């Protein structure tokens, strides 16, 4: 040790010992300290985002049909973006500043990038082998202490497929649904990165994945432990929330607590800092979950899968809860049986928040087509939602449900330039993304093989880059 540093350390120790003594010479106990000083202050962001946008160029897309993501449409329009942000969206007479790269969008469509609110990319990556099965910590019915980002493999080839084939620019990666409380979810930008921190959407709130119904009672009932019934599901949930409320109360009062990673997550939910994403199929269970959330003072952001949301769409609208739904997946288990193809438009028509999600590494590549199927089903029964309004199911609504609607999800000045140019109407089965920009950087160009991202894992392998 360097002598000067040793002397400084000894002096610091001496000062600390003096500081621990009371004025009467008696040592002070920990309980004699003010409550605020002995209450632990835990780092709420120990794995911070290191995301930095890729370099972009000032760009204008002109002569294009625009769906702005919030229900607006402009024909023969112009979209301008620079420095990672949307600068202007307007008609054909919108002035294009000098120095902008100009893309001719004649006969094509521009939309905000698709946001998939339910994905397991990275946690269940390709190739789908047992060694890659990292989405369910199925060792306890409540595991709020686990974080999905700690399983995300950034080299999952599914990320580039979602970008190039699906126009997906952001996504929520969740734990699976084996557990009542499966752990934290993470919102990612769909960009190549060496680390998951390099993909994390800056400032996006964490989520907590919950699940009701068949999965938890099957997984744990099969192990001869609770829960094995739906009433057991709720009993375990309520007991856990009760414990979390007591933990949060101690922290709010400045009392000392031992750090508990599970309770820390649940206290964050109760404080409104972490959003609830609840896997739930049946309408009656969703209604019970809503009452449970009121019992313990938290808010459900979104019910996921939600095949019976159409039965309680008015309740969901009243409570301000979104439903993330499939167009036509049903019948694969009992709680998924009573679905209708009109679920999405029925929820939308009731004034509730409707979202189309994937929960699948293949379907994330065709969410535009999934929304088109729901749109067609609604029109068949007389719910005439326009194409531009239906796009809210893919961008603006999921952005709001993720707590990032002020930054992305629509083509508005000042928002992130997460933009897709489609080579035709995006609700056509024949249409594909032609170009995809994320924060104004061109991340995919169907016309330029050099702009087709390939993960390091894929290099040199058959099917590298999935060049269709």
KOLGU-812646 format. One line per 2 residues: their letters; for each residue x, y, z of C-alpha. Coordinates in nm, 4 decimals, always signed. Layout:
BEGIN
A> X/Y/Z ~ ...
# end
This chain:
BEGIN
XX> +0.0000/+0.0000/+0.0000 ~ +0.1238/+0.3505/-0.0804
XX> +0.2160/+0.5270/+0.2518 ~ +0.0102/+0.8396/+0.1783
XX> -0.3039/+0.6349/+0.1056 ~ -0.2472/+0.4263/+0.4204
XX> -0.2307/+0.7417/+0.6294 ~ -0.5481/+0.8778/+0.4723
XX> -0.7333/+0.5533/+0.5421 ~ -0.6232/+0.5551/+0.9071
XX> -0.7401/+0.9142/+0.9407 ~ -1.0765/+0.8247/+0.7866
XX> -1.1201/+0.5334/+1.0293 ~ -1.0383/+0.7626/+1.3229
XX> -1.2959/+1.0186/+1.2097 ~ -1.5548/+0.7436/+1.1685
XX> -1.4947/+0.6208/+1.5227 ~ -1.5298/+0.9731/+1.6574
XX> -1.8517/+1.0147/+1.4623 ~ -1.9970/+0.6977/+1.6188
XX> -1.9507/+0.8342/+1.9730 ~ -2.2199/+1.0426/+2.1449
XX> -2.1342/+1.3741/+2.3103 ~ -2.1397/+1.2003/+2.6483
XX> -1.8776/+0.9526/+2.5315 ~ -2.1221/+0.6592/+2.5069
XX> -2.1453/+0.4758/+2.1756 ~ -2.4714/+0.5274/+1.9865
XX> -2.6797/+0.2282/+1.8808 ~ -2.8281/+0.1848/+1.5365
XX> -3.1764/+0.2380/+1.6789 ~ -3.0697/+0.5802/+1.8051
XX> -3.0177/+0.7033/+1.4488 ~ -3.2970/+0.8907/+1.2692
XX> -3.5312/+0.6541/+1.0810 ~ -3.4515/+0.8048/+0.7435
XX> -3.0829/+0.7214/+0.7860 ~ -3.1318/+0.3564/+0.8662
XX> -3.3830/+0.2892/+0.5908 ~ -3.2144/+0.1146/+0.2983
XX> -3.2015/+0.2976/-0.0332 ~ -3.1866/+0.0376/-0.3064
XX> -3.0747/+0.1076/-0.6617 ~ -3.3861/+0.0768/-0.8761
XX> -3.1883/+0.0587/-1.1999 ~ -2.8867/-0.1667/-1.1408
XX> -2.8770/-0.2807/-1.5051 ~ -2.9179/+0.0510/-1.6867
XX> -2.9793/+0.0894/-2.0577 ~ -2.6681/+0.1562/-2.2623
XX> -2.8695/+0.1928/-2.5829 ~ -2.7404/+0.4507/-2.8266
XX> -2.9156/+0.5027/-3.1610 ~ -2.7275/+0.4007/-3.4707
XX> -2.6193/+0.6835/-3.6991 ~ -2.8850/+0.8105/-3.9355
XX> -2.9234/+1.0720/-4.2058 ~ -3.1862/+1.3418/-4.2515
XX> -3.4524/+1.1662/-4.4572 ~ -3.7713/+1.2552/-4.6407
XX> -4.0231/+0.9977/-4.7634 ~ -4.2586/+1.1617/-5.0130
XX> -4.5573/+1.0699/-5.2272 ~ -4.6578/+0.8075/-4.9723
XX> -4.9773/+0.7045/-4.7944 ~ -4.9272/+0.7688/-4.4227
XX> -5.0934/+0.5965/-4.1278 ~ -4.9760/+0.8124/-3.8382
XX> -5.0421/+0.5458/-3.5724 ~ -5.3039/+0.7471/-3.3863
XX> -5.5788/+0.6969/-3.6440 ~ -5.4827/+0.9672/-3.8920
XX> -5.4226/+0.9205/-4.2627 ~ -5.2534/+1.1388/-4.5225
XX> -5.2532/+1.0454/-4.8910 ~ -4.9620/+1.1574/-5.1087
XX> -4.7899/+1.2702/-4.7911 ~ -4.4411/+1.3547/-4.6711
XX> -4.2581/+1.2324/-4.3597 ~ -3.9427/+1.4135/-4.2470
XX> -3.7048/+1.2886/-3.9798 ~ -3.3567/+1.3853/-3.8645
XX> -3.1368/+1.3437/-3.5565 ~ -3.3414/+1.0399/-3.4560
XX> -3.6725/+1.2296/-3.4322 ~ -3.9761/+1.2860/-3.6502
XX> -3.9617/+1.6456/-3.7697 ~ -4.2800/+1.6815/-3.9718
XX> -4.5665/+1.4814/-4.1197 ~ -4.7803/+1.6521/-4.3798
XX> -4.9280/+1.6677/-4.7251 ~ -4.7553/+1.6748/-5.0596
XX> -4.6767/+2.0442/-5.0290 ~ -4.4587/+1.9896/-4.7194
XX> -4.1226/+2.1530/-4.7877 ~ -3.8217/+1.9210/-4.7905
XX> -3.5084/+2.0937/-4.6589 ~ -3.1875/+2.0849/-4.8566
XX> -2.9497/+1.8025/-4.7788 ~ -3.2170/+1.5406/-4.7006
XX> -3.2073/+1.1938/-4.8516 ~ -3.5328/+1.1678/-5.0465
XX> -3.7147/+0.8350/-5.0761 ~ -3.9900/+0.8063/-5.3365
XX> -4.2875/+0.6416/-5.1674 ~ -4.5265/+0.6467/-5.4625
XX> -4.7737/+0.3603/-5.4320 ~ -4.6318/+0.2670/-5.0906
XX> -4.7295/+0.3186/-4.7267 ~ -4.5505/+0.4568/-4.4206
XX> -4.6438/+0.3638/-4.0639 ~ -4.4866/+0.3826/-3.7208
XX> -4.2863/+0.0703/-3.6423 ~ -4.4842/-0.2200/-3.5000
XX> -4.4536/-0.2709/-3.1230 ~ -4.5087/-0.6266/-3.0045
XX> -4.6264/-0.6157/-2.6446 ~ -4.5901/-0.9913/-2.5905
XX> -4.2709/-1.1618/-2.7007 ~ -4.0303/-1.4219/-2.5680
XX> -3.7530/-1.3536/-2.8173 ~ -3.4170/-1.3907/-2.6486
XX> -3.5654/-1.5858/-2.3569 ~ -3.6814/-1.8684/-2.5830
XX> -3.4464/-1.8031/-2.8757 ~ -3.3835/-1.9934/-3.1956
XX> -3.2766/-2.2656/-3.2333 ~ -3.5454/-2.3886/-2.9952
XX> -3.3485/-2.6395/-2.7920 ~ -3.3681/-2.7215/-2.4217
XX> -3.0452/-2.5340/-2.3531 ~ -3.2213/-2.2175/-2.4717
XX> -3.5327/-2.2639/-2.2552 ~ -3.4870/-1.9678/-2.0209
XX> -3.8325/-1.8116/-1.9956 ~ -3.9991/-1.9891/-1.7007
XX> -3.8430/-2.0110/-1.3549 ~ -4.0875/-2.2885/-1.2667
XX> -3.9517/-2.3579/-0.9190 ~ -4.2049/-2.1538/-0.7222
XX> -4.5499/-2.0159/-0.8063 ~ -4.4314/-1.6618/-0.7297
XX> -4.0931/-1.5469/-0.8603 ~ -4.1133/-1.1674/-0.8898
XX> -3.7418/-1.1559/-0.8110 ~ -3.6389/-1.2857/-1.1566
XX> -3.5881/-1.0485/-1.4473 ~ -3.6459/-1.1586/-1.8062
XX> -3.3556/-0.9458/-1.9307 ~ -3.1156/-1.1758/-1.7456
XX> -3.2180/-1.4531/-1.9861 ~ -3.2247/-1.2505/-2.3088
XX> -2.9739/-1.3709/-2.5681 ~ -2.9129/-1.0728/-2.7974
XX> -2.7968/-1.2995/-3.0811 ~ -3.1367/-1.4671/-3.1162
XX> -3.1969/-1.4746/-3.4954 ~ -3.5614/-1.4010/-3.4202
XX> -3.4849/-1.0339/-3.3586 ~ -3.3659/-0.9724/-3.7142
XX> -3.6571/-1.1762/-3.8569 ~ -3.9040/-0.9600/-3.6649
XX> -3.7347/-0.6489/-3.8029 ~ -3.6951/-0.7500/-4.1664
XX> -4.0129/-0.9525/-4.2148 ~ -4.2399/-0.7846/-3.9619
XX> -4.1374/-0.4205/-3.9297 ~ -4.1083/-0.4603/-3.5518
XX> -3.9062/-0.1772/-3.3979 ~ -3.9734/-0.2330/-3.0253
XX> -4.0956/-0.5276/-2.8199 ~ -4.1718/-0.6370/-2.4657
XX> -3.9905/-0.9540/-2.3599 ~ -4.1733/-1.1292/-2.0771
XX> -4.1144/-1.4366/-1.8628 ~ -4.3431/-1.7293/-1.9403
XX> -4.6759/-1.8096/-1.7742 ~ -4.5955/-2.1095/-1.5551
XX> -4.6030/-1.8917/-1.2436 ~ -4.8630/-1.6654/-1.0870
XX> -4.5919/-1.4000/-1.0701 ~ -4.3337/-1.4831/-1.3329
XX> -4.0914/-1.1931/-1.2928 ~ -4.0040/-0.8633/-1.4527
XX> -4.0427/-0.7905/-1.8224 ~ -3.8201/-0.5592/-2.0252
XX> -3.8900/-0.3308/-2.3225 ~ -3.6301/-0.3500/-2.5989
XX> -3.5398/-0.1603/-2.9111 ~ -3.5088/-0.4138/-3.1925
XX> -3.1486/-0.3369/-3.2839 ~ -2.8349/-0.5523/-3.3049
XX> -2.6338/-0.5329/-2.9846 ~ -2.3666/-0.7311/-2.8038
XX> -2.5587/-0.6968/-2.4750 ~ -2.9188/-0.6786/-2.3646
XX> -2.8395/-0.3461/-2.1957 ~ -2.7583/-0.2143/-2.5408
XX> -3.1131/-0.2983/-2.6528 ~ -3.3049/-0.1693/-2.3498
XX> -3.5504/+0.1072/-2.4330 ~ -3.4197/+0.4068/-2.2339
XX> -3.6500/+0.5053/-1.9512 ~ -3.9175/+0.2451/-2.0258
XX> -4.0937/+0.1249/-1.7081 ~ -4.0398/-0.2320/-1.6010
XX> -4.3345/-0.4695/-1.6093 ~ -4.4363/-0.7619/-1.3892
XX> -4.5665/-1.0685/-1.5697 ~ -4.8556/-1.2374/-1.3903
XX> -5.0667/-1.5334/-1.4975 ~ -5.4033/-1.6621/-1.3903
XX> -5.5999/-1.9692/-1.4875 ~ -5.4822/-2.3069/-1.6066
XX> -5.1047/-2.2758/-1.6331 ~ -5.0037/-2.2095/-1.2690
XX> -5.2544/-2.4554/-1.1235 ~ -5.1454/-2.7242/-1.3689
XX> -4.7714/-2.6704/-1.3137 ~ -4.7837/-2.6626/-0.9342
XX> -5.0820/-2.8907/-0.8803 ~ -4.8879/-3.1450/-1.0828
XX> -4.6106/-3.1165/-0.8260 ~ -4.8528/-3.1798/-0.5395
XX> -4.8353/-2.8267/-0.4033 ~ -5.0401/-2.5087/-0.4076
XX> -5.1894/-2.3745/-0.6167 ~ -5.3796/-2.6600/-0.7744
XX> -5.7095/-2.4749/-0.8277 ~ -5.8206/-2.1320/-0.9396
XX> -5.9119/-2.0454/-0.5819 ~ -5.5623/-2.1525/-0.4863
XX> -5.4240/-1.9168/-0.7483 ~ -5.5990/-1.6231/-0.5871
XX> -5.5121/-1.7287/-0.2331 ~ -5.1404/-1.7442/-0.3132
XX> -5.1577/-1.4133/-0.4992 ~ -5.3380/-1.2361/-0.2163
XX> -5.1020/-1.3659/+0.0492 ~ -4.8054/-1.2490/-0.1573
XX> -4.9555/-0.9037/-0.2162 ~ -5.0313/-0.8760/+0.1554
XX> -4.6669/-0.9447/+0.2355 ~ -4.5573/-0.6915/-0.0263
XX> -4.7868/-0.4242/+0.1145 ~ -4.6344/-0.4731/+0.4607
XX> -4.2830/-0.4515/+0.3137 ~ -4.3664/-0.1307/+0.1266
XX> -4.5253/+0.0201/+0.4386 ~ -4.2038/-0.0313/+0.6325
XX> -4.0014/+0.1294/+0.3559 ~ -4.2425/+0.4228/+0.3282
XX> -4.2135/+0.4780/+0.7026 ~ -3.8358/+0.4813/+0.6810
XX> -3.7939/+0.1616/+0.8782 ~ -3.5002/-0.0686/+0.8194
XX> -3.5685/-0.3680/+0.5974 ~ -3.3472/-0.6448/+0.4698
XX> -3.3305/-0.6260/+0.0945 ~ -3.5752/-0.8705/-0.0629
XX> -3.5614/-0.8767/-0.4429 ~ -3.9096/-1.0271/-0.4770
XX> -4.0700/-0.7744/-0.2424 ~ -3.8739/-0.4944/-0.4079
XX> -4.0420/-0.5706/-0.7400 ~ -4.3885/-0.5950/-0.5834
XX> -4.3365/-0.2729/-0.3873 ~ -4.2511/-0.1103/-0.7194
XX> -4.5855/-0.2286/-0.8572 ~ -4.7713/-0.0916/-0.5547
XX> -4.5893/+0.2390/-0.5967 ~ -4.7021/+0.2612/-0.9591
XX> -4.3480/+0.2322/-1.0954 ~ -4.3796/-0.1185/-1.2461
XX> -4.6639/-0.2112/-1.4822 ~ -4.8729/-0.5276/-1.4541
XX> -4.8987/-0.7487/-1.7639 ~ -5.1426/-1.0261/-1.6770
XX> -5.1797/-1.3440/-1.8841 ~ -5.5532/-1.4183/-1.8532
XX> -5.8025/-1.5823/-2.0880 ~ -6.1444/-1.5919/-1.9199
XX> -6.3614/-1.2863/-1.8648 ~ -6.4676/-1.3893/-1.5144
XX> -6.1052/-1.4222/-1.4041 ~ -6.0144/-1.0837/-1.5494
XX> -6.2955/-0.9298/-1.3459 ~ -6.1649/-1.1004/-1.0305
XX> -5.8119/-0.9776/-1.1014 ~ -5.9454/-0.6226/-1.1334
XX> -6.1032/-0.6535/-0.7877 ~ -5.7803/-0.7976/-0.6477
XX> -5.5870/-0.5040/-0.7902 ~ -5.8227/-0.2669/-0.6096
XX> -5.7898/-0.4666/-0.2870 ~ -5.4145/-0.4118/-0.2815
XX> -5.3879/-0.0807/-0.4643 ~ -5.2209/-0.1584/-0.7959
XX> -5.3207/-0.1087/-1.1588 ~ -5.3368/-0.3659/-1.4371
XX> -5.1910/-0.2221/-1.7560 ~ -5.2839/-0.5040/-1.9922
XX> -5.4511/-0.8425/-1.9995 ~ -5.2589/-1.0677/-2.2381
XX> -5.4208/-1.3264/-2.4690 ~ -5.7583/-1.2168/-2.3285
XX> -5.9654/-1.4352/-2.5617 ~ -6.2846/-1.3437/-2.3712
XX> -6.2255/-0.9693/-2.3445 ~ -6.5226/-0.9151/-2.5753
XX> -6.7498/-1.0303/-2.2898 ~ -6.6354/-0.7532/-2.0539
XX> -6.5180/-0.4888/-2.3012 ~ -6.7278/-0.2241/-2.1259
XX> -6.5617/-0.3026/-1.7915 ~ -6.2159/-0.2894/-1.9486
XX> -6.2972/+0.0475/-2.1066 ~ -6.4180/+0.1805/-1.7711
XX> -6.1027/+0.0612/-1.5925 ~ -5.8656/+0.1820/-1.8649
XX> -5.7133/-0.1640/-1.9153 ~ -5.5750/-0.2785/-2.2498
XX> -5.6268/-0.6226/-2.4035 ~ -5.3441/-0.7782/-2.6044
XX> -5.5085/-1.0367/-2.8287 ~ -5.4600/-1.2770/-3.1153
XX> -5.6706/-1.2582/-3.4275 ~ -5.7801/-1.6223/-3.4310
XX> -5.5783/-1.8467/-3.2000 ~ -5.8186/-2.0468/-2.9859
XX> -5.9188/-2.3914/-2.8673 ~ -5.5740/-2.5214/-2.7711
XX> -5.6881/-2.5530/-2.4077 ~ -6.0194/-2.5172/-2.2269
XX> -5.9767/-2.1568/-2.1163 ~ -5.8991/-2.0626/-2.4789
XX> -6.2140/-2.2290/-2.6138 ~ -6.4760/-1.9539/-2.6052
XX> -6.3016/-1.7149/-2.8418 ~ -6.4440/-1.5257/-3.1376
XX> -6.2583/-1.3888/-3.4389 ~ -6.4232/-1.0520/-3.3746
XX> -6.2610/-1.0172/-3.0300 ~ -6.0225/-0.7352/-3.1273
XX> -6.2773/-0.5140/-3.3086 ~ -6.5424/-0.5770/-3.0420
XX> -6.3040/-0.4542/-2.7718 ~ -6.2096/-0.1559/-2.9876
XX> -6.5743/-0.0759/-3.0626 ~ -6.6536/-0.0646/-2.6902
XX> -6.4002/+0.2149/-2.6466 ~ -6.1417/-0.0051/-2.4783
XX> -5.7742/-0.0334/-2.5694 ~ -5.7202/-0.3103/-2.8257
XX> -5.3777/-0.4513/-2.9158 ~ -5.2696/-0.7299/-3.1497
XX> -4.9777/-0.9298/-3.0083 ~ -4.7746/-1.2344/-3.1104
XX> -4.6435/-1.4552/-2.8240 ~ -4.4645/-1.6403/-3.1022
XX> -4.1356/-1.6144/-3.2907 ~ -4.3105/-1.6704/-3.6241
XX> -4.6239/-1.4653/-3.5722 ~ -4.4175/-1.1602/-3.4713
XX> -4.3092/-1.1552/-3.8372 ~ -4.6705/-1.1129/-3.9562
XX> -4.8487/-0.8971/-3.7006 ~ -4.9712/-0.6700/-3.9789
XX> -5.1507/-0.9703/-4.1297 ~ -5.2882/-1.0745/-3.7899
XX> -5.4389/-0.7276/-3.7480 ~ -5.5795/-0.7509/-4.1010
XX> -5.7630/-1.0734/-4.0116 ~ -5.9172/-0.9080/-3.7053
XX> -6.0088/-0.6036/-3.9129 ~ -6.1833/-0.8216/-4.1721
XX> -6.3718/-1.0151/-3.9039 ~ -6.5024/-0.6908/-3.7574
XX> -6.6172/-0.5598/-4.0922 ~ -6.8057/-0.8836/-4.1580
XX> -7.0195/-0.8157/-3.8507 ~ -7.0645/-0.4468/-3.9294
XX> -6.7836/-0.2900/-3.7239 ~ -6.6289/-0.0724/-3.9920
XX> -6.2901/+0.0258/-3.8555 ~ -6.0725/+0.2084/-4.1090
XX> -5.7259/+0.0826/-4.1976 ~ -5.5572/+0.3839/-4.0406
XX> -5.7473/+0.3432/-3.7138 ~ -5.6718/-0.0289/-3.7021
XX> -5.3002/+0.0551/-3.7068 ~ -5.3419/+0.1867/-3.3503
XX> -5.3658/-0.1818/-3.2489 ~ -5.0036/-0.2283/-3.3588
XX> -4.8245/+0.0886/-3.2515 ~ -4.9945/+0.3601/-3.0479
XX> -5.1937/+0.1349/-2.8149 ~ -4.9043/-0.0974/-2.7247
XX> -4.6823/+0.2067/-2.6734 ~ -4.9342/+0.3516/-2.4271
XX> -4.9685/+0.0188/-2.2471 ~ -4.5883/+0.0018/-2.2078
XX> -4.5615/+0.3550/-2.0716 ~ -4.3657/+0.4790/-2.3753
XX> -4.6490/+0.6391/-2.5731 ~ -4.5017/+0.9854/-2.5245
XX> -4.1846/+0.8795/-2.7089 ~ -4.2842/+0.6336/-2.9799
XX> -4.5829/+0.4573/-3.1363 ~ -4.6958/+0.7354/-3.3697
XX> -4.5555/+0.9660/-3.6348 ~ -4.5682/+1.2942/-3.4470
XX> -4.3088/+1.5693/-3.4427 ~ -4.0559/+1.5156/-3.1651
XX> -4.1168/+1.1432/-3.1266 ~ -3.8616/+0.8735/-3.2055
XX> -3.8298/+0.8169/-3.5775 ~ -3.9307/+0.4500/-3.5654
XX> -4.0629/+0.4255/-3.9192 ~ -4.1536/+0.1512/-4.1672
XX> -4.1928/+0.1943/-4.5434 ~ -4.4130/-0.0871/-4.6776
XX> -4.4118/-0.1828/-5.0458 ~ -4.7933/-0.1863/-5.0508
XX> -5.0919/-0.1655/-4.8186 ~ -4.9582/-0.3111/-4.4906
XX> -5.2815/-0.5043/-4.4365 ~ -5.2226/-0.7076/-4.7521
XX> -5.0757/-1.0572/-4.7299 ~ -4.8541/-0.9648/-5.0253
XX> -4.6929/-0.6641/-4.8582 ~ -4.3520/-0.6611/-4.6914
XX> -4.1362/-0.3998/-4.5232 ~ -3.9119/-0.2279/-4.7764
XX> -3.7196/-0.0098/-4.5319 ~ -3.7157/+0.0107/-4.1523
XX> -3.5697/+0.3002/-3.9554 ~ -3.5173/+0.2940/-3.5784
XX> -3.4480/+0.6311/-3.4210 ~ -3.3924/+0.7600/-3.7731
XX> -3.1240/+0.5031/-3.8570 ~ -3.1856/+0.2776/-4.1564
XX> -3.1701/-0.0689/-3.9994 ~ -3.3185/-0.2702/-4.2874
XX> -3.3411/-0.2126/-4.6614 ~ -3.4869/-0.4883/-4.8770
XX> -3.3102/-0.3344/-5.1771 ~ -2.9656/-0.3427/-5.0161
XX> -2.8201/-0.6777/-4.8995 ~ -2.5777/-0.4870/-4.6759
XX> -2.8752/-0.3560/-4.4770 ~ -2.9998/-0.6994/-4.3724
XX> -2.8844/-0.7598/-4.0151 ~ -2.7303/-1.0959/-3.9326
XX> -2.6426/-1.2002/-3.5788 ~ -2.2909/-1.3219/-3.5068
XX> -2.4381/-1.6633/-3.4209 ~ -2.5713/-1.7025/-3.7757
XX> -2.2553/-1.6162/-3.9668 ~ -2.1549/-1.8966/-4.1991
XX> -2.4650/-2.1057/-4.1326 ~ -2.7315/-2.2163/-4.3831
XX> -3.0153/-1.9646/-4.4022 ~ -2.7925/-1.6838/-4.2767
XX> -2.9960/-1.3655/-4.2531 ~ -3.3182/-1.5244/-4.3850
XX> -3.2936/-1.3447/-4.7176 ~ -3.6354/-1.3865/-4.8748
# end
